[in-house]
Amino acid sequence: MNMNHVAFSDNIRTRSHSFGQVPMPKKTGTSSARQAVFASLAAATAVATSGAQLKTSSSLAHFWREIQGSDDWEYLLEPLHPLLRQEIIRYGEFVTACYKAFDLEPNSKRYLNCKYGRKSMFREVGMENCGYEVTKYIYATPDINIPTQTGASCGRWVGYVAVSSDDSVRRLGRRDIVITFRGTVTNHEWIANLMSSLTPARLDPHNPRPDVKVEAGFLSLYTSDESTSKFGLGSCREQLLSEVSRLLTKYKGEELSITVAGHSMGSSLALLLAYDIAELGLNKQNSSRHIPITVFSFGGPRVGNAGFKQRCEELGVKVLRIVNVNDPITKMPGVLLNENFRVLGGRYELPWSCSCYSHVGIELVLDFFNMHNPSCVHDLETYINLLRCPKRLDIQRHSVDLLDRAREMLLTSAKNFNMLPWIRNTAETNTVLVRSQKTY
């Protein structure tokens, strides 16, 4: 086998329950009419011509709810439907825009913030024809103190909110509000990722639901604000709920969808936001109608416990997890205490089940690895390239990988601030985890 290329095992597939996938419901007596609907949908997207592109757009306008997971992507994953593949790639590109626009140059005035203004961001990253307009930038401030580091932690740009234009509404079949988040870069974010302890989310002030628990570090990133500054930023949560509420009010009466996408740590923020919106009922149009909320998670870790997973399902939050089987980040936190360890023999709940992490949603599995570039197993660009060309993927690096730059920045900061050894070794530990993986 030539390890200069990615090794595949069936390339793309849905995963069994072994990593916490929500089993797709087995329905009996499926009507021939329903099967015919999806057969016609497949036919409309199979031909790669300009005429077929028009049919694809028309199909998306009519069947966008199924593409957004209204039926847990039944009949769309095995094999992966061309229209769903197209939409996963499209939302992945929205997340990629976060990385392209993020300023990692230490000497820049916009260091660790977005390099561009809201109106020009899509144009600057090559997505001027995406059909969306950025409405707000989002910043996060983790409530974490690094020993011996001087200076207060301040908000860093983690993503943005955008809304589809009037022209795109006709193509998409609805007004789509999209929120995207980048992955881990700063020291505080790395430490937040390592805070593997569950804590009650308590996001609903009227019903704290103590059994619904999430990872403490992710919750800190989501809820902490610059409380020490008179003119500081509100929390990531406050910024997001305010903007989402504003857009829902502005476009009240229209057909709407809320789509949240993220990579790595950003997937955790995406799921927390989706749960938060649903728990607070912001997506309720009336007693019987809800605006659908969908999460596209790329290489995301576990976020909460089984209670969190169950509550997300009860609220109708749809989650599609795009996962590389060789990506160690998708197996954390809860490498040992996870959904596979909480039940004995598939029947009996163990005493520590409430302290076990659990994945949420349906899992779409990719399988790639590169011996000469182990960090590719978690690279968003590689995820998207594989979805575009599943039969053969060459890993080519035309620029410095963000993971490598973030690791270099973390080690440099540790040296400059004489940080404690356990913090200094964070980046090295993550590198070892990546290199320990083997091709399945």
HURARA-V841244 format. One record per helix or strand of 3 or more residues. SS is the DSSP state (hx for helix, st for strand). FROM is the first residue (numbers start at 0). LEN is the number of residues. If there is no record, write none. Layout:
ss: {SS;SS}
from: {FROM;FROM}
len: {LEN;LEN}
//
This chain:
ss: {st;hx;hx;hx;hx;hx;st;st;hx;st;hx;st;st;hx;hx;st;hx;st;st;hx;st;hx;hx;st;hx;hx;hx;hx;hx}
from: {11;16;31;49;81;120;131;155;165;174;186;197;212;215;235;255;264;283;291;305;317;327;352;361;373;379;401;420;425}
len: {3;3;15;18;20;4;9;9;7;7;8;3;3;8;15;8;16;3;7;9;7;4;3;5;5;9;15;4;10}
//
